[in-house]
Amino acid sequence: MMAPENGQTRIGAGARRTPLAWRNIVHSKVTMSISITAVAFAVVIMFMEMGFLNGLYDSQAGALEFFDADLVMVSRALHILNTHATFPRSRLQQAAAIAGVKAVHPIYVEDVLSELRNPENGIRNIFRVIAFDPGDPVFRSREMNLLADRLRTPLTILFDEKSRKFLGTLKAGMTTELADRLVTVAGTFDLGPDYYYDGNVLASADTLFTLFPNQHRSEVFLGLIQLENRASPDTVLREMRTRMGPDVEVMKKSDIVSREKAKWQKSTPAGYIFTMGVAVGFVIGVFICYQILYTDISDHLPQLATLKALGYQNHDLVRLVVTQAALLGVLGFFPAVVMTFGLYSMLTAITGIITKLTMARVALVFILTLGMCLVAGLLAVRRAIAVDPAELF
């Protein structure tokens, strides 16, 4: 008999290999189904916790992603985008004079006094009102910029139709009350809620100042800075940081999006909770996979003892069990992806928080799944290594 290779037995020159790891998994269809379901359950836990985690980050930065800007100006006192901190509009005018800057656009936000009446039950709910000058191309989508042009009419709004269901439904042409004033819905758009705001409304800056006398045109919440096509963002950013005062901060849009996500991860308990949930799912998966492999090894101790008597070394048994663990992980992963896709869709429909099943996140969970199964395999294989053929025969 030749030496075992890759957890497979090969007898005689040119003989066909026997995939022992695969045979151990499929020898009983019932056991295989239960094992795959158990592993898939652990993988789904990791997917769901990661979905909650990334849903948190994606939704909190969703409004920023909505806007078209190369650079973004905010108050230096701004902690996260839910912090009520503004800066003088004159800073944006300073930025507009710097070479390479194509346009600057102020964004105003009201989320304290902005009660919008639900036309279905009359209940007033707090919405985030985002305001701007309708003639400014502040959105990434051309369709949104065209839709926003409807806001030139005084006391008109655009309603976020992805707002949470309990806030009600508003369609174009309907009227309701915002801050105790009658407003007309000029259309709807898709942004969605986050973990702080249940819904959003878009309005013109003039409408905002009419509805909320506490707001002032000179105090800006967010400054969108768009650059000329040939301008270097890094060069303009350095020049801008040199000229701007200590009351404002200017960053690339990608950097402020990353900062927003990092702030929620580090300064709020939600990030830690969901990260811990992923870790718990990993540990649960290790125990599940370990139990499956340990039971299988215990059921096949005579066969494993025979292999050792025929010349299998401990490293061959390790390879066999680890291969079996990896196969379990792969077999459990793919049905878990299908289940997760359905659960994500259900979660988005119920909460309004968009949970994206991106390729990067699928790849990350796949790596965690393989790691989970390999750890379980290394723990379980000790039972096979400890077996003594002399004690069983």
N, C-alpha and C positions, 0 to 999 in steps of 0.2 A: 504494500500500500504506500502511495506517495504521501508526502506531508500535506496537511490540510491547508487550504488557501482561501483567504477572505471568508472564513466561516462556512466553507463548503467542503464536502467530501469528494475526493476524486480517487477511484480505484482503478489501477491499471493505466497504461500509457494511452492517451487519447480518449479516455473514458469521459462521459458527460458529467459535468458537475451537478451536485445536488444542492439546491439553494435551501439550506436548513433553516435559516432565519425566516424566509418566506413561508416555508412549509409549516413551521411552528405557529405562524399567525393564521393561516388559512385551513389548518387541519380540521377545525370545528367552526362551521359557519355561524352558529349561535354565539359562541365565545368571541369570534372575531367581530361580530356586529356589536356586541356589548362593549368590547374593548374600544372600538372605533368611536362609538357614541360617547363613552366616558372621556376619551381624550378630546373629542370635539367639544364637549361641555366645558372643559378647562380652557380650551382655545377661545371659545365664545366669551368666556368671562374676561379674558385679556382684551379681546376685541372691543367689548362693550365699555370696559373701564377706559381704554384708550380712546374710544369714541366720545365718552363724556369729557375726557381731558382735552382732546383736540377740538371738540365742539365748543368748549369754554374759550380756548384761545382764538379759534377762527371767528366765533361770533363777536368777541370783544373787539377784534380788529376789523370786523366786517364793514363798519362805516368808513374807516380809512381806505379800505380796498375799493370802496364804492367811488371814491373821488379820483380825479385825474390830476396828478401832481408829480413833479420830479423831486421837489423839496417841500418840506412842511415846516411852518413856523408855529410854535406854541409858547405859552408862558413858561418861564423857567420854574414857576411854582406848581406847574401841572404834574401831578403824581401819576395818575392814570386818566384816561379820557373821560371818566365819570367825575373827575374832580372839577369843581367849579372855579376855574382860573382863566382870566382873560389877559390880553395885552393890548397896548395902544395901537390903533390902526395906523398911526404914523410910522410904526416900524415896517409895516408892509410897503408903505410909500417909499421908505428908504431902500428897501430891497428892490423895488421896481426900477430904481435908478442905476443898479449895478449892471455892468456889461454882461450880456448872455442871458438876461432875464427877459422872457417873452411877455409874461403877464402874471399878475398877482390877483388872488380872489379871496375876499374875507368870507368866513363861515361863522354864523351865529347859532347858538344853541340855547334853548329854554327847556328845562325839565323839572321845574319846581312848581310853577303856577299853571302849567299847561294841561288843564283838565278838559278832555274831549268827551262829549256825551255819547254814550252808546244808544243809537236810535231804537234798538230793539227793546231795551228795558229802562232807558232813561238814566242809568247809572253813569256817573262821571269817573273817568279813569285818567291817570297821569300818563301822558305820552311824551316822548322826546321830540321836540320840534326843531328841525334843522332848517336854517334859513340862509338865503344867499340872494344875489341879484340875478333874476331870471335870464338876463342876457349873457351872463358869464358861462362859458363851457366848463363847468366844474366837474362833470361826470365823465367816466371812462367810456360810457355807452353813448353813441350818437343818438339813439332812440330816447334815452333819458334826457339828454339836452333839449331835444325837440319837445318832449313832454313837459319839461320844466318851463318852457316858454308860455304855457297856459297860465302860469302863476302871475303874469303881468296884471291880470285882473285883480283888483283889491279884494281882500278877504276870501281868497280861494286857497285851497290846500290840495296836496296829493297825499293819498292814504296808502300806507304800507299794508297791502293785502295779506302779507305773511305775519302780521301781528297776531298775538295769541287770541284764540277763538273767543274767550270770554269778553274781549274788548269790543266785540261786535263786528259787523261787516258794513263797509261803506263802498258805494259804487259811484262812478262818474255821474254828476247831475244831482246827487242827493245833497241835502243840507243838514247841518247839525250845529252844535254849539261848541266853540273852543274858547276857553277863558271867558265864559258867559257872553260871548258874541256870536252872532249867526255867521257861519262860514259855509261856502259851497265847495263840494268835492269836484275838482277839475279832472281827476283821473286817479289811477292807482299805479303802484310800483312794487317791486320785490326787493326787500332788504332783509327783513326778518328780525326777530327779537334777539336779545342776548341774555346773559345771566343778571343783568342790571335793569334793562329796559324791556317792558312787555310789548311795546309797539313804537312806531315812528310816524311822523308827519313831516312833509316837506312844505315849506312856505316861502314866499318872497320876503326879503329883508323888510320891505315897507309894511307888509302884513304883520310881521313879527313885532315891529315897533308900535304898530297900532294896537295890537292885542296886549302887549306887555310893555307898559310904560317904564318898567324898571330896566329895560334893555336900552343900550345906547349904541349908536352907530360907531362911535369912536372906540368901543371896547369889543375886541374880536376874540373869538374862542379858538379858531383855527385859521391859519393862513396857508392857502395853496399857492405854490410858486411853480410856474411852468417855464421851462427854459427853451431857448432857441435850439433848433435841430443840431447845429454844430457846436453848441456850447458844452464844455466839460463840466459835469455836475460837481466833481471834486474841486475844480478851480473856482467855480462860482461859490461853492459852499465855504471854501477857505476865506474868500474875499468877504462874504457875507458875515461870517463869524467874527472877522476882524472889525467890521464896521458897526455891527449891532451892539446894543447896550446889554447890560447884565440881566435885564428883565425878560429877555426872550431867548429861545433856543431854536436853532434851525438844524434839521436833519434830513437825510434822504428818506423818502417815504418808506422804503423797505426797512430802514433802520428804526423808524418810529413804530412800525408794525411789530418788529422783533422786540423792541423795548416794551411795548404794551403787553405782549404775550409773556415776556420774562417777569414783568411786574406782577401780573396775575399769578404766575407760578410761584414767585418768591414771597409776595406780600399778602397773599390771601390763602386761607386754609383749603380752598377748593382744589388748587393745584396739587397740594400734598395728599389730599384725600384720594383723588383719582389716581395719582402716581402709586400710592400705596395699594390701591385696588388692583392695578396691573401686577404688582409684586405678589399680592395675595393669590391672584389667579395663577401666576407662575408656580408658586409653592403648592397650591392645590393640584395643579397638573403634575408636578413631580411626585406627589404622594399617590395620585391615581395611577400614573404610569408605573411607578415602583410596585404598587400592589398587583397590577396586571402581570408584570414581568416576574415578580417573585413567585406568584401563584403558578405561572407557567413553568418556571424552573423547578419548583417543588414537585409538580406533576410529572416532570421528565427527568428526575434525578437518575433513574436506572440508565436511561439512554445517554445522559451526559457522562455518567460513570463509564459506560462502554466506550464512548469516544475518548475519554482520558486513557483507558486501558489500551486503546488502539493507537495511541501516540499523540493525541491532541494535547497541546501545552496550555497553560493558563492564559497566555495572550491570545490563543485561538478561541477560547471560551469568551474572553472579553470582547473580541471582535464579533463573535456570533451574537451575543446578547445586545451589544451596542447597535449592531446592524438591525436587529429585530426592533429595538427601541426607536431607531430612526424611521423605520418603515411604519411603525405605529403612528409616529408623529405626522408623517406625510399623509397617511390614510385618514387620519382624524382631521387634518388641517383643511382639506378641500370641502368637505361638507360643512365645516365650521364657517368658511367664507360665505357659502350660500346662505346659511342661517343668519349670519351677521348682516348680509345685504338686506335681508327682509326686516330684521330688527332695527337696523339704521333707518330704513324707510318709515317704519312704524313710529320710531322715536321722533323723527323730524315732523311727521304729521301731527303727533300729539303735543309736542313741546314747542315746535317752531324753530328749535335749535338745529342748524344744519350739521349733520355728522357725515363727513366725507370718507369713503373707503378708497383712499388713494393707493397707488401702486407702492409708494414709499412706506406707507403704514402696513400694507399687506406684507411687504418684504420684512419689515421689522418684526411683526408678529410671527412670521414663518421662522425667522432666526430664533426668536424666543421659544417657539414650539420645539424646534430641534434641540435647543439647549436644555429645555425642560426634560425632554425624553432621554437625552444623553446622560444627564445627571442621574435620572432614575435608573438608567441602565447600568451605570457604574456602581450605584448603590446595590442594585439587585444581583449583580454578577458575583458578588462575594459568596453568595449561597452556592453557586456552581463551582467556584474555585475551591471551596472548602470540602467538596465531596471527595470521599476516598473510595475508589473502586473496590478495595479489599473489604470494606465494611458492608458493601451492598451485595457482594457475590460470595 
